[in-house]
Amino acid sequence: MPWGLIALVAFWVVAIRLWIVDGPKVPLVFIAIWAAGYFGLPALGVGGYLVVAFQAVLAAILLIVERYKEVT
């Protein structure tokens, strides 16, 4: 199963939903962190599984932030 693709799509879907609901501040921070990890980790020679795990953790944190913003 393409876990990297699932993590990537989940991150971007949640980022765009949060951008629409709450504005660009929080999603832009996470997009900057994602870009740094997505391009920085392979440049350091880190394997692909760590990049996928990094994307999945960012997507999970962003989903938690979105749910918190929705409640408050």
N, C-alpha and C positions, 0 to 999 in steps of 0.2 A: 504494500500500500504506500502511496506517495506521501509520507508523513510531512515532508518539507513543504509540499504544495498545500496541504491542509493547514499547517501552521501559518504559512504566508497569507492564504486567503482569509483565515480567521482574524489575523492581525489587521489587515486592511479593511475588512468589513466592519470590525468594531471601531477602528479609528475613524472611518467615515461616518458611521452612525453617531459617535460621540461628537464629532465636528458639527454635524447638523443640529444635534440637540443642544449642545452646550457651548459651541464656539470653538475657535481654533487653538486656544492656548495649550490645553493639556495634550491634544493629539499631536501638535507640532513638537512638543518635547519628546513624546514617545517615538515619533517618526525620526527625529534626530538621533535618538538612542539606537533605534533599529538600523538606520543607515550606518552609524559608526560600527555597530556589531556586524552587520551584513557585509560591509566592505573591509572592515578592519581585522576581523577574526581570520578570514582566509589569507589576508596579507601577512599575518603572523605565522601562518603555516598550521593553523588549527584545523582539525578535521571537520567534515561536513555535518557529522552528528551533533557536534557542539553548537554549530550555527543553527541547526534545526531546533535544538533544545532552547537556545537563546530566544529564537522567534516564538516558540511556544510559551515560554515564561513571560515574555513581553505581552503576548496576546492575552494570557490569563490575567495578568495584572491590569491591563487596559480594560478587560471585561469587568473586573471587580470595581474599578474606578467608575465605569459607566453605570453599573448597577447602583453604586453608592450615590452618584449624581442624580439618578432617576428617582431614588427614594427621597432625597432631600429637596 
